[in-house]
């Protein structure tokens, strides 16, 4: 613990003793190498058992000037900028219950530490699902996914996380616990806390509970993969599918230098409906193959994060572009990468994509800067989700634009002492 913390709280043991009294000795431990956050070593890890304990720990940390990093499954600890400082990890691992599944209303109330896989298993018993295909569902938690605003190809049909979350409970830095939203799908309220904390990277408060709208599980699903000759053809096929009467649930393009661009389409519904739609889709594409709806193609985004034997010198970035410019964007990424870097792209029909590059950190930094400049010039953005140590000094977020002043004001309102994930978010928030 640094001197500034000790001067506010007295001996180091005083703060730790207070925390241990809240969560018991068993649930406080010294941090080790597995707890490092983007190169920063925290002092210890605290695991509250409920939101009351979590709020009390936050209040103690706020009074002591301790920098707190909230953590769920730890799957996205590399995302964002390196924290300005880290004193303790606040883990939600013990807060993992599905509190209420109102299956007749198609809603579920769940604690933030519950994994997506556990949540999906619980609601599937009544033939329902959270229509969300986030990364690493076996480990990723509700709170972490909301904080990172992580969603996959299903957002094309079912919307983003901000469309699926209808209520949250948040513990603020001063120990206040606030809720917004409700159990019904339609709410009339003033301040939209669920949308505000979604994608805020835990910088405004720690999510303790969330309520989601659910959808029925499909009777059947089918994936059609169409190989195209070039990115222009892939672009035309995507636009044709979007303009057709096909009721597809997901649509993506996968591309890398040594493969022809592939367009993947997910169809969901009845067997009869899927057969009719498959025939229609195959008439639109020259080379199409069929597979199970849960095929490996839908984990392509997750595959971009796989560590290749022999090193970890790679970067993964999320970006946005206009849906009509997908083909041109892929070509631009290829030009920026040149011959020195290997690249792979997975991009949804919504224009949200992911790019991976392997090679020299210096060359990757140059290439990514070029890609970011071109995307930002067209109103898009590029965000680093994973990068090697040599690139940690490169800002993860890029140009925040005119919104930075408002974002800083909201941060000051919610977290005046800046103890929550300091420095990791846009503009060093």
N, C-alpha and C positions, 0 to 999 in steps of 0.2 A: 504494500500500500504506500502511495506517495505521501510526501510531507504535507501537501495541501489537505489531504483527507484526514491525516492525523490531527492537524491543527483544529479541525472542525469537530472532531468526535472524541478527542482524547486518545488513549492507548488503542492500538489496533484491536486488542482483545475485546474492547467494549462493544464495538460494532458487531463483531463476529458473535459475541455472546448474545446480543440482542436478536440476531438473526436465528441462531440456534434455538433460542427460546421460542421463536415463532414456529419453526418447521421441525424442531427436534434435531438432536445431534446426528441422527442417522441420515438426514437429508441435506447435509452440508458437507462438501468435500473440497480438497485442494484441487485446482485445475491441473491437468497434465498436457502432454503434447497433443493429445487427440482433441483438446478443447481450443486450440489456437484458432483465432479468427483473422484470416487474411494476414498472417504473419505476426499478429499481436497476441501475446500470452496473457490471459486473464489470471486473476489471483485465485478465485475459487468458484464453485458451481453450487447453486441453491435450487432445490427441487420442491416447490410448494405443493401441497396436496389439494388445494382448492383456491378459489379466487379471493377469498378473504385473507388467506395466508400470503398469497401473491401480492395483494394490495399492501399488506403490512410491510413486506420486504421492500417494496418500491418506496414506501414512505420513509423507511429507515435509510435506504440508499440515497434518496433525494436530500434528506437532512445531512447526510455524511458527504455529499458531493461525489458519490460513487458512480462511475460510468457503467451502465447496465446494457448487456446485449441479450435480448430475448431469444430463446432457442426452442424449436420443436423437435423435428427429426434430424436437424442439422444437414439436410440435403442441399441447402442453398447458402451455406455459410460463406462461400466464396463470392457471392453476388454483391455487386455494389463496390463502393470505394473502401479502402482500408479504414477502419474506425480510428478516430483521433486518439482515443484511449479506451481501454477495457479493464474494468476492475472485477466484475463478476458476470457470470453467465446465469441467467434466470431461465431455468428449464421448465417446460410444461409437461414433461414426460409422465407425471403422475396424474395429470388432469386429462384423462383419456376416455371418459364415459359418453355414450350416446344417451342423453338425458331424456328425450321424449321424441318418439316417432309418431306424429299425428298422421297416420297413413290415409285416413279419409280426407284430410285437407291437403295431402301431398306436401307436408313440411316436416323438417327434422330439426331438433335442437341438440347441439353437440358441443362438448368441451373442446377447447382449442388444441389440446395435446392428442386428440384422437387421430389415428392415421386414416387416410382416405380409404385404404383397403378395408379397415375395420368398419368404417361408416358404410361403405358400399355393401359389405356383407350383411350388415344389420337391416338396411332398408330393402335389400333384395328379397328378404323373407316374405315381403308383401308385394313382390313384383314391381319394385320401384328402384330408382337410381338417382344419384346426383349426376347430372349430365355434364360431367367434367372429366377430362383426360389429362390431368396434371402429371408432371414428371415424378418418377419414383414413388408410386402410390403406396407401396408396402411400408415406406418409412416416412414419407412426407405427411405432415400433420395439417389439420384444418387451419390453425393459426398461421403456420408458416406459409401455406399456399395462399391464404388471403393477403398476408403481408407482402408477399412477392408478386401478387396478382398473376399467378401462373395458370394458364389454361392452354389447351391444345386445339386440335382440329375440330372438335365438336362445337366450338363456339360459333362456327358458321351457321348452325341450325338453332342452337339453344342459347346463344348469347355468351357474354363474358361473365366472369365472376361477379362483377358489379350488378349483373342482371339476375344472378342466381341467389345471392345473399340478400335476405330481407330483414335481418336483425343481427345486432352484435352487442356484446357486453365487453367493455374495455376498462382496464385498470390504468388510471393516469399516473403520472410521475409522483404526484403528491399523495397517492394512496386513495384518491377518490375512485369509486367504481360507478361507471355510467352505462346506461343501455339506450338503444335506439332501435326502432323497428318493432316488429311483433311476430305473432305466430301465423298470421293470415297472409295470403299472397299479395293483397292490396293494402297499402298503408297510406294514411294521410298524416304527414308529420312535417315539421319545419326543418331542423338541421339533419342532414342525411349522413349520420355517423358511419353506417356500413360502407357507403361508397367512399367516404373520406379516408378511412383507415385501410381500405383495400389498396394495396400497392404502395403504402407509406413506409414499408420496411421497418416497422416497429419503432418509428421515430416519434410518433404522436402518443402512443400508449401500447399496452400489452393486451392483445385480444385474449379473453378468457372463455367466451362462449360465442357461438354463431348459430343462426337459424337460416336454413336454406329452403328454397322451393325445390321440389322433386319432380321427376317425370317417370312415366311408366317404362318398364323394361320392354324392349322390342321383342316381338314374337320370333323374329329371325333377322339375321344380318348377313351381308355379303360384301366382299371387297372386289372391285374390278380394277386391275392395274393395266394401264395403257402405255406402251413404250412409243415414244415419238422420235423423230429424226433430229430435231433441234429445238432450241428454246422458243423460237417463233411458233413452231407447230404446237408445242406444249401450251403456250399462251392462248392460241386460237381455240384449242380443245377445252381449256378451262373456261373461257368466255362462252363457248357454245353450250357447255354443260350448265353454266350459271343462267343462261338465257332460255334453257329448255324447261320442260315441265317435270323433269326428274326431281323426285323428293329425296335428294341425297343429304346425308347427315354430316359428312366431312369430305373435304377435297383438298389435295395437296400435290405439290410438285417436288420431286427429289432429283438432284442433279449434282454431278461432279465431273472432273475432266475426262475420265476414262469410261464414262457410261452415257448412254443416250438418256435424255430427260424422261422421267417416268411420272405419269399422272395417276394418282390413286384416288378412287372414289368409294366411299362407304355408303351402302344402301341399307336401310332398315325398314322393316314392316312385316307383312305376311309373306308366306312363300310364294303365293300366286302373284302378289304385287312385285316381289323381287324378280321373279322370272320375267315378267313383262318389262320391267325397267332395265334389266340386264340386256335383253334383246335390243331395246332402243339405244342403250349406251354403246353396244358393240357395233351398231350401225354408224355411230358417229366417230369411232376410233378404228384405225387400221390394224393395230396389234394389241389385243386385249386378252388378259388372262384372269381367271376367277379364283378366288380363295375364300377361306372362312372370314367372317366379318372382323374377327379379333386377330387377324394375321399380323406377322412381324412388321409389315410396312408401317403400321401405326405407332411403332416404337422407334421409328427412324430418328425423331427429334432427340430422344433419350440416348440413342446410339452415338450422337455427336460428342457426348461427354466421355465416352469410353477411353480409358488410358491405353495407348498403344505400347506394346513391349519395347523397351529401349529408351523411354523418356516421356516427359510430360510437357514438352515444349509445344503447346498448342493453345489456341484461344477459341472460345465459343462466344458469339455475340447474337443478341436478339435485335431485329431491325424491323422497320415498317416501310412500306412503299405503297403506291397506289395499285389496286388490283389490276388495272389496265397496263401497268408498267412492269409486271413480274418478269417477263422475258427479258426486257431491257436491263432490269436490275441484276439478273443473273449474269448477263454478258458483262456488265460493268464490274461485278465482283471478280469475274475471271480475268479481266484486263488488269485490275488493281493487284491481283495476286501474282500475275506474271508467270514465269516458268520456275521461279525459285520456291514458290510456296504451293503446297497441296491444299485444296479447298473442297468443301462439301456444303450443299445448301438444301435445307428443307423449308419450304415456304407454303403457307396456307393460301387458299383462294381469297381470304380476307385481306391479304397483303402483309400479314405478319409472318416473318421468316426468321430462320436461324442459320448462321453461317459458322463453320469451323475452318480454321487454318492451322496447318502444321509447318514448322520451320524455325528459322532464326527469329528470336524475339524482336530484334531491331527491325528486320524486314516485315514482320507481322505488324508491328506498331505503325510503320509507314503505310502499309497497305490498308490497315483499318482506318487510319486517319483520312486517307483518300476516299474510302467508301463512306465514312461518316459525313465528310464535307459534301459529297454529292447527294446523299440522302437528305441531309438537313436543308440543302438548297432547294429540294423539291417538297419540303414540308414533312419529311419523315425523321426518323432518329435511329441511332444505333447505341446499344447498351451492352457492356461486357458482363457476361454471366460467369465466365471462367477465363483466367489468364495466368501465365507463368509468373513467378516472383519478379522476374526482370521487367515486367510490364505493369507492376502495381502502381507505379508513379503516374501512369496514364489515366486520366479521369474516366471513370466507368460510364458516365452519363452523357457527356457532350454538352452542347449549348442548351441551358434551361429556358432561354427565351424570356419574354416579358412576364411570365408567371412567377419568376423567382421571388419577387418582392412579396407577393401574396403568400407564397409557400413559407417564406421565412416568418411572416407575421403569424400564420397559423401555428407554426412550430413554437414560437414564443408564447402563444396563448396556452397551448397544451403542455409544453415542457419548458418552462422558463429557465431552469438551470441547465438545460441541454444534457441530461444524463442518459437519455435513451438513444442507443446506437449513434453516438455523436460522430458526425463527419462522413457517414457511409452513404447518405442519400444525395439527391440532386443539389448541386451548388454547395456541397459541404455541410448540409443540414444534418 
